[in-house]
Amino acid sequence: MYKIMKSTDNGLDELEIDRLEKGCWIDVVAPSIEELQEIAAATNIQMDFLTAPLDEEEKSRMEIEDDQMLVLVDIPFLRSNKDYDTLPLGIIITENCLVTICLEPNAVTAEFGAHNSRFFSTFKKTRFLFQILFKSATLYLKYIRIIIRRTDELEKHLRQSMQNSELFNLLDLQKSLTYFSTSLRSNYIVMEKLLRLRSATQSRHLIKLYEEDEDLLEDVIIEYKQAVEMVEMYSHILNSMMEVFASIISNNLNLVMKFLATMTIVLAIPTLVSSMWGMNVPVPFANNPWGFAIVLVFALGVSGAAAYLLWKRRMF
């Protein structure tokens, strides 16, 4: 599926593939082979650039070949309320158009539409590229803050309940931060390469950096740097929390086992005494009318003494 849009004075106009105009934006989401072939034929973009973002394992990078430039970055993606991941987003710039390609609908390209068309222009490809990257960086920061809040909530619950399900939730958040950390580092390298394009001659016909564009790119780099630092810091915190709470749960289990072992010892004494007096052989106090009471008091007394000794040794 793809949409072709072009900025006008009245907002965004949608175009057909056979009526492409200079300065248009082609937004491609989960395309079929036939759709990719249509776009390649209409824009002369090489098929390798179009298919690269459709590989989930593709790493962030930047490539320039002739009159085309591919900027491939990982964007944050919310699969469910508890599952954060990353997806490749390809941004291809040619002399006539800008193309974005992603495997699934995402919050980055969805931010640019008719509802806020006055804030971007498909004609200004360089600035539009940096705006997309800036939106990706701010989305990373947003999701990281959500993960931080959820971590704080889980910490409060873990201090009270110590259930395995909450540890599994912490593990999911830890995995999300790991994905974010890897993707942010790769994206940051791509941003630095884009910044070095100011002095490159081979891409000047594709990327024209004006002063406002350079300021926007520097803002993008700052946002990514902040996101990298936040992910690293909270990854360390989350790792420490996992280790601490796992140790606490193990210690609590040891306390429970110690208590059960102590109760077993205390209860074993009356069981032993009652077993001895319950045998079919002559036993003391057999003919005494108070024999049962004497044996019971004796068993309880020995159990009480054993319980006191164990309590003194802090076994309870």
N, C-alpha and C positions, 0 to 999 in steps of 0.2 A: 504494500500500500504506500502511496506517496501523494503529496500535495505540492503544487507549484504556486508560489505566492510572489507578489511584487508590490512594493510600497508605492502608494500614490498619495496625492494630496488629501484624499478622502479615507485613507486607511490602507487596507490590503486587498488586492485583487487576486482572484484565482485564475490561473492560466491552464491551458491544455498542453500536453507534451509536444504536440505538433505545432504549437504556436509559442515557442519559447521566445522571450525577449531579454535583452541585456539588463543585468541588474536584478534578476529573479532569484528566488530561494526555493530549492527543492528539498522538502522534508520527507525522508524515506524511512519507513518503519516496517520491520519484518517483511522485506520484499521477496517476491518469487523470482526465479531465474528469468522469466519472461519480462518482468518489470525492470530488472537490472539491465537486460539487453536493450529495452526501450530507452532507458536513461542514457546508457552508453552510446547508443546510436544518435541520440538527440544532442548530447553534450560533448561527444568525442572524449569522454573520460575513460581511461584504461580500466579494464575489468578488475585488475588486481586492486586498485584503489577502492572500487565499489564493494568488493567482497571481503576486504580485510576487516572492517568493523563487525562483520557477521560471525567472526570466530571469537567465542567467549574467552579463549585463552590468549588472544592477541595482546601484546604489550604496547604501552604508550610509546609513540614515536612520531617523528616528523620526516616526511619525504618530499623532495621537490624534483620533478622530472619535466623538462621542457616548459610547457605552459600550464602545468597543474601542480598543486601542492596539497598533500594530505597531512592533516593534523589529527592524530589518533590519541584520544585520552580516555581514561576510565572515569565514569561518572557514578555517583552513589545511586543506589536503587533499593527501594523498599518493597520487598517481596511479600511481607505480611507485617502484622503489628509487632512481631518479635524477631523478624529476620531481615537483616540489612546485608546488602551485597553490592557488587560493582558490575558495571556493564561497559563494554567498549562503545565509544561514540566517535564516529569518523566525520571530520569536517573537511570537505574538499573544496578548494578555491580554484576557479579558472578565471580567465579574463572576462567571461560573460556572466557567470553565475556562481552561487555558493550552494553546496549540497551537504546535507547532514544525513547520516545513516546510522541506524541503531536497530538492535534485535527486537526491542520491545518499546511500547510507549513509555516515555519517561518524563520526569518533572522538569528537566532542563529545557528541552525544545518546546514543551507544552507552555512554558512561560512566555514564549514569543508567539503572539497571535493577534487577532483583530481587537481583542480587549485592551491591549496596550501597544498598539502599532505606532503610536506617536513617540514612543521611547526608543525605537530602533528603525533603521532603514536598510532594506535589502540591497540598496545601491552601494552603500558604504561597507564593502565586504570586510575590510580589515577591522573596522570598529565593531561590526556585527560578530565577527569571530571572537574578539576579545570580550564582548558582552556575553556570549555563550559560555566562554571559559570562566568568566566572573560569576555567572549564575551557578555553574558547577561547583566552584569553590565555596560560595555561600551556602549551597545545599549540603556540602560536606560538613561545614561548621554547624548547620542546623541539626543534622542527624547526630553529630558528635555530642551536642548539648542534650539531645533527647536521650542518648545512651547514658550520659552522665547522670541525668535525673533518674532514669530507671535503675541505674546502679545504686544510687543513694536509697531509693525505695526498697530495693532488694536487700540492701545492707540492714535496714531497719527490721525487715521481716526475719532475716537470718539471725539477728540478735535474740529473737524471741522463739522462733519455731525450729530452726536448724533442720529443715526438710531437704531431701535430695532434689526435689523439683526446682527449688530456688537456686540450688547450685547449678543445675542444668541451664537455668535461665542466665546465670552469670557466665556460663561457658559459651552460650550463644552470643552474648554481648562481646565476650573476649574474641570470638571468631570474627565478628563484624569489625572490631577495631583492627584486627590483624589484616583483613582484606583492605580496609581503608588505608592502613599504614603503607602497605605495598603499593597500592594504586597512587597514593598521594606523592610518594617519592618519585615514581616514574613520571607523573604529571609535572612535578616541579622541574625535572630535567628538561621536559619539553618546553615549559615556560621560559627557561633560561635560553634555550635555543632560539625561541621566537624573539627574545630581547636582543640577541646577537644579530638578528636579521637587519638591524638598522644600518649596518655597514656592508651588508651583502649586496652584490650587484645582480646575481642570478635571479633574485626573487622580487626585484623592485617593480616589475610589471604586474606582479600578483599582490604583493603586500606594500602598501604605501603608508608609512608611519608618519602621521602628523603629530604635532605636540600633544593634542588631546588623546590621541591613540596611545602614545607612549606613556602618558600618565595613567590611562586605563590599564595598560599591560602591567605597569608597576604595581597598581592596586591588586591585580590578579595574582601577581607573584607574592605580594605581602599576605593576601588571604590564604594562599596555598601554604606559605611558610608557617603561618599561624595554625592552620589545620594540622600540618605535620607535627608541630610541637605539642599541640593538644592531644593528638592521637598517641604519641610516644609517652607523654606523661601519664595519661589515663590507662594506657596499656600496662605500664609498670604498676600502677595502683591496683588495677583489676587482677593482675597476676598475684600480687601480694595478698589481696583479699581472698582469692581462691585458695591460696596456701594456708592462710590463717584460719579460714572457716572450715576447711577440710581437717586441719589439725584439731580444731575445737570439737567438731563432730566426732572425730576419732577419740578424743579425750572423754567426751560425754559417754560414748559407748563403753569405754573402759570403766568409768564410774558406775554405770548401770551393771556391768558384769561383776564388778567388785561387790556391789550391794547384794546382787543375787547370790553370789558365792557366800557372803556373810550370813544371809538369811538361811541358806541351805545348811550351814554349820549349826546355827542356832536351832533350827527345826529338826535336825538329825538327832539331837540328844533326847528329846521326848520320844521320838520314834524308836530309838535304840532301847530306852528303858521299857516302853510299852511292849516291845517285841520280846524282851527277856522275861517279863512277868506274864506274858501271854502264852508261854510254852507249856506243854502238857507234862510238866515235871514239878516236883515240890519246890516252892519258892518261899522266901521270907514273907511274913504277914499274910500267909494264905488263909489262916483261920482267924485272923484279927478282923473284927467288924469294921475297924477304921483302916484296914489295909489299903483299900483303893485310894483313900484320901492321902494316906502317908506317901504312897508311891507317886501320886500326882504332884504333891507338894515337892517331893524330892526331885522329880523331873523338871518341874518349873524352876526350882531353885538353881539346879545345875545349868539350865538354859539361861536363866537370868545372869548368873555369874559369867558364863561364856560371852553373853551379849555385852556385859559391862567391860570385860577385858578387851573385846574387839572394838568397843567404842573408845576406850582409852587409847588404843592403837590407831584410832581414826580410820577404822575400816567401814564405818557407816557414813 
